[in-house]
Amino acid sequence: MLKQTFCHISGIGYASEQRLWSKGVTTWENLAEHSRLITRMSDGEVRGILEQSQAALADDPLFFSDRLKRSDGWRLFPHFRQSSAYLDIETTGLGHDSEITTIALYDGREVRTYVNGRNLDDFLDDIEQYRVIITYNGISFDIPVIEHYFRTRLDQAQIDLRYVLARLGCRGGLKGCEKQMGINRGMLDGIDGFFAVLLWREYERYCSEAALETLLAYNVEDTVNLERLMVEAYNRNVDRTPFASELGLPFPERPRTAYQPDPEIMARTSFPGAFNNEG
């Protein structure tokens, strides 16, 4: 979709882009030949930005994400899919200074998990393999928490599905968007972030591997579902363009994961008082 995208060029908005498409100007090559249609820029300026765009296709998704609205992050997805990773974290609270308990990372092929006190630091090396990070509300929460916790800066391009889905009218948090998109969480349906906090407390206090595995199952569920949401959001956006028939993507298969929620732990989290309270 990037080669059909013009709204990353200064002076071209959605209406102008649609007008160009309607005139048969549907690729960068076409636009270079009809640069006179862009009255706010000279022929040389148009050709210059198109040359930069072509060069950025190799390995510079930031060139596009810096020039597009957050709600247009879906346009990057197909071209940089192979160098993208879906990310979700669990924490002890909602502040940016919260402690990270677990992280799940999924690249469409492999699921990786990181646990505080075990292998959390490995995350920094692994995330460097990717050029794009895909999250839900990661710009406001996950990424700032990671950067604060590790005292680092993640310089990858970001696709935050909160903004992409909101433009499609899909709101209500990650779980709400999943339901609107027809994604079923099975045993984990109805569970929220407070559940993850309780599970971490159970794991820390009683060294409960069952609680940790259930927490990781929840964290991984959040993460792998991002791929399904990303593809659905991409297709729904492409359906609004003249390119739906040629640029649509198949719905991804759900990956196999190593973690399963424990039924007993799940039942106990329905009654928070069942956990021993401090004081």
Secondary structure as UniProt FT lines:
FT   HELIX           2..4
FT   TURN            7..8
FT   TURN            10..11
FT   HELIX           14..22
FT   TURN            23..24
FT   HELIX           28..33
FT   HELIX           35..37
FT   TURN            39..40
FT   HELIX           43..56
FT   TURN            57..59
FT   HELIX           61..65
FT   TURN            66..67
FT   HELIX           70..76
FT   HELIX           77..80
FT   HELIX           81..83
FT   STRAND          84..91
FT   TURN            96..97
FT   STRAND          100..106
FT   STRAND          111..115
FT   TURN            116..121
FT   HELIX           122..127
FT   TURN            128..129
FT   STRAND          132..135
FT   HELIX           138..142
FT   HELIX           143..150
FT   STRAND          157..160
FT   HELIX           161..167
FT   TURN            168..169
FT   HELIX           173..180
FT   TURN            181..182
FT   HELIX           186..188
FT   TURN            189..190
FT   HELIX           193..206
FT   HELIX           209..238
FT   TURN            239..240
FT   TURN            242..243
FT   HELIX           244..247
FT   HELIX           263..269
FT   HELIX           272..274
//
